[in-house]
Amino acid sequence: MRNLIEKNARVIYDKELDCLYVHLIGFISYNDLVRVLQYEFQMVQYYKPDKCVVDLTAIKVYPSGGKEYIKDVWFPHMESNGMQYVACVVPDNPFGEASMQKAHEKAAEHKKLEVRHFRDIASAKAWVSYSMAGNV
């Protein structure tokens, strides 16, 4: 399956870490966000990773309806498809961070998912790598 590389989004399977790497950039429309997230679902079903790194450092804010889609669709779908570890890199701007926090407010309800937030990509990848060794 091919990686998705676009102006505002990247969805890449990282073979070395056996994880999905997602990077959202700038402003993204609701329709584009949903399309990108659905592509993530396909990649998870294809590669079957149990780890995901979501880099939100460059996102401005989720579009209207995006937070609800992430809460109500993305988290349950990832959990039901075997995802266990989700490392999220917090947006650099306060509006993006507030938007992310709202979208992730129900993450703890998904008992099979461990979601952690990081300030930099290196820490997020280190945690995923650490979980790879069964240390989490």
C-alpha positions in Angstrom: 0.0 0.0 0.0 1.3 3.5 -0.9 2.0 6.2 1.6 -0.2 9.3 1.3 1.9 12.5 0.8 -0.1 15.7 0.2 0.3 19.4 0.9 -1.5 19.3 4.3 -1.2 15.6 5.3 1.2 12.7 5.3 0.3 9.1 6.3 3.3 6.9 6.2 4.0 3.4 7.3 7.3 3.4 9.2 8.8 0.0 8.6 11.6 0.4 11.1 9.2 1.2 14.0 6.3 -0.9 12.6 4.1 2.1 13.2 1.8 4.5 11.4 3.2 8.0 11.2 0.7 10.8 10.5 1.6 14.5 10.0 -1.1 17.1 9.6 0.0 20.5 8.4 -1.7 24.0 8.4 -5.4 24.3 7.8 -7.3 21.2 6.6 -10.9 21.1 5.6 -13.3 18.7 7.2 -13.7 16.6 4.0 -9.9 16.4 3.6 -9.5 15.5 7.3 -12.1 12.7 7.0 -10.5 11.4 3.8 -7.0 11.4 5.4 -8.3 9.6 8.5 -10.1 7.0 6.3 -6.8 6.4 4.5 -5.2 5.9 7.9 -7.9 3.2 8.6 -6.9 1.4 5.4 -3.2 1.5 6.2 -3.9 0.1 9.7 -5.9 -2.7 8.2 -3.3 -3.4 5.6 -0.1 -3.2 7.8 -1.7 -4.1 11.2 0.6 -1.9 13.3 -0.2 -1.5 17.0 1.5 1.9 17.3 0.9 5.3 15.8 2.7 8.6 15.9 0.5 11.6 15.2 2.5 14.8 14.6 0.2 17.8 15.1 2.9 20.4 15.6 2.0 22.2 12.4 -1.8 22.0 12.5 -3.5 25.3 13.1 -6.9 24.0 14.4 -9.2 21.1 13.6 -12.0 22.1 11.2 -15.6 22.3 12.4 -16.8 18.8 13.1 -13.2 17.4 13.0 -12.9 17.1 16.8 -16.1 15.1 17.0 -15.0 12.8 14.1 -11.8 12.1 15.9 -13.6 11.4 19.2 -16.5 9.5 17.9 -14.9 7.6 14.9 -11.1 7.7 14.8 -10.4 6.5 18.4 -13.0 3.7 18.3 -11.9 2.6 14.9 -8.2 2.5 15.7 -8.9 0.6 19.0 -11.1 -2.0 17.2 -8.4 -2.6 14.6 -5.6 -3.4 17.1 -4.0 -0.1 17.7 -2.5 -0.1 21.3 -0.2 2.9 21.5 -0.9 6.4 20.1 1.8 9.1 20.6 0.5 12.6 19.8 2.9 15.5 19.3 1.1 18.6 20.6 0.5 21.5 18.2 2.9 24.4 18.5 0.1 27.1 18.7 -2.4 27.4 21.6 -5.4 27.2 19.3 -4.2 24.0 17.8 -3.4 22.6 21.2 -6.9 23.5 22.6 -8.5 21.9 19.5 -6.4 18.7 20.0 -7.3 18.5 23.7 -11.0 18.8 22.9 -10.7 16.0 20.3 -8.8 13.8 22.7 -10.9 14.3 25.8 -12.5 10.9 25.5 -9.4 9.0 24.6 -9.1 7.4 28.1 -12.5 5.7 27.5 -10.7 3.4 25.1 -9.2 0.9 27.5 -7.1 -0.9 24.8 -5.5 2.3 23.7 -2.7 4.0 25.5 -2.5 7.7 24.4 0.3 9.9 25.4 1.1 13.5 24.4 4.6 14.8 23.7 6.1 18.2 22.9 8.5 16.9 20.2 8.6 14.1 17.6 11.8 12.6 19.0 10.2 11.9 22.4 7.1 10.4 20.7 9.1 8.1 18.5 11.3 7.1 21.5 8.2 6.1 23.4 6.8 4.1 20.5 10.2 2.4 20.1 10.2 1.7 23.9 6.7 0.2 23.6 8.0 -2.0 20.7 10.3 -3.7 23.2 7.3 -4.5 25.4 8.4 -2.1 28.1 5.2 0.0 28.3 
